[in-house]
Amino acid sequence: MREIASYSLTSWSHLVAALLAMVFGALVLVRPKGTLQHRRLGRVYVACMLVLNATAFGLYRLFGTFGPFHGAAVVSLLTLFAAMRAIRGRPLTARRIELHLIFMYWSVLGLYATFFSELMVRVRINAAFMVLVSAATGATILLGALFQNRLVRRWSAEVQGARQG
């Protein structure tokens, strides 16, 4: 409880943005693609991720300097920007849509991988820090990789149906 009382405005902003991004990211993944609702949920997700990543660079309590979670924030921003660049590019081709779906999928997956890594660190299991972070991240990424092709094919079909309908 003492730890929560010591949270700064940056810490609280980071936590709230992370929780909201997890909710909106999950909604974006499970809801139909290519719809107005998808675009609106996606914009909220992107905004939450921008706040989340911006505030991450203001948190140094865990390492006292740039650490692995900061590296994850850089990768997260790159993935997010790649997804947005793909969908905003013209002409909007099937390949651009597919790239958007892939990068957004990995953006949400990376968010959850980081959450599980953070959770493992906070639970304070008696094991080496990097072993816990690596195990949580690796398991999340592996599960995500197993489903990527199937999901992207299904989502691409949804987008094409929404564009034609």
Steps between C-alpha positions, in 0.01 A plus 500: 500500500791732572616460140167623359507805727837595351372508139559826316267661248714340228460158662123537530469627143708204381288251695164643386617521137624139518173368640292693246727390214458138609121532493481691171771286340307185583178656367671595174621143458168328572261740325440499121769679298452782251194647670449848641500350851832330425653830392370680809619230740831497316548874543439471874746209515765702313450800731533278808814340358656839428439610860620164629825511303565869567462452875717186490799719422439692823516192723841387624425351842563139401851546357594859573583542132381391154390136537333216312152647539622822334629289212155340480347850483720585201397178322137569592512848346664368184234230466221751558641747247551223242137393543371854459725573204377187323131588535542871422701438183335540164386322301354277772588158366431156643870479593488828695193376688676172576809684627279718721331190643834328563666799667194578714475136601861508615445834670222356716692177552808697608284695744379177660850349500627806684207477743581137583868587537417789731266275697776242546733772630237640739403159641862468616542130444843388618662470160729709288334810357598436140387137519151611604479776243633274225263216589191723512589685182602185314183311591277788390685553174507127422125467551443808287721369221304175492176687424625786282452357150153363569382824661646729234332297224164522680540871575605580143181333377298708751658823376439410137137420584456831685657693210269334244186513716 
